[in-house]
């Protein structure tokens, strides 16, 4: 069974028609439907038994999520994918969905470009994160073809999906991060 991956427990009711089985349609349910013949009873994420080693900590968020090592390339090209690797840890159990954002601020024009997704991708939403989780994800961020060349400051942070409120962030020393975001570094966009 895969670890640190969201799995659904699904119910399908079948009718035996001799040599064939026909799925029955769900008329009503208090649970989410996967299809007109399947009900999602619950979801789970089997825990990993081995963990990533603790890495440098760039930021600690109010929900107990810890951003560790981030690998950010020095250069990028508009229209191509930018690969950024993130290490995450969780200091507690979570029950809420958070989205991670990337903010790219152009050094000269002051214009911003934004990209959002789940921190560990769709495979493990934060509502299933548990105390002791340590995992990483490499994002393939599709850069717009018309992204202006130049140097960009890159920031990241989290916001709660339910109400779009940012999770406050602080340094390891407890200093609050301005705008509830962590600076990752700079990247040069070249044509």
Order of alpha helices (4+ residues) and beta strands (2+ residues): beta-beta-beta-beta-beta-beta-beta-beta-beta-beta-beta-beta-beta-beta-beta
